[in-house]
Amino acid sequence: MDNIRVIRLGYGLESKYYDEVIGQRALVDLEKGTPLKMEMIGRLINFAYKDV
């Protein structure tokens, strides 16, 4: 869990998806500080718009 951290809301996935993201594989190389987006996750999970 050293390679992921929760920072400012509005720049990537919301922190409430933290547990669902852990264990997923990135589809692209991610630079340090890159906001994570759903399209970057290996196994696409149907969680992006649960609460809409």
N, C-alpha and C positions, 0 to 999 in steps of 0.2 A: 504494500500500500504506500510505499515511498514515492511512487511515480505518479500519484494523483493527489490533487488537493482541491478543496472547495474555495472558490474566490467569488468576486463580484457577480451578483445576479444580473442577467441580461446579456451576458457574453457567451453563453454556452448552455449546456443542459442544466436544469435546476438541480440543486443539491438533493432533493428528495429521490432522485434516481441513482444516487451513489451506489447503493447495494446491488442494483440491477446492472450497473456498468462493470462492477468488479468481476473479473474473470473473463470478460469479453476481449476479443482480439481486434486491434485497430486495422482498418483496411488501408490506411495510408501512414507514412512516417509522420510523426508528430514532434514538432519542436517543443522545447520546454516553454511552458506558458501558453500553449495553443488552446483556446477554448474548445471543448469537446462538443461535437454535434452528432445527432443520431446517425447521419450518413457515414460517419467515420467508424462506426462500430461494426465488427465482423458479423456477428449474428444479430440481425435486425430484430429488435424486440418491439412488440406492439405496446409501447408505453408512452410514447411522445405526447399523446393528447388524451390521456385517461380522464383528466379532470376538466376538460372543456365542455 
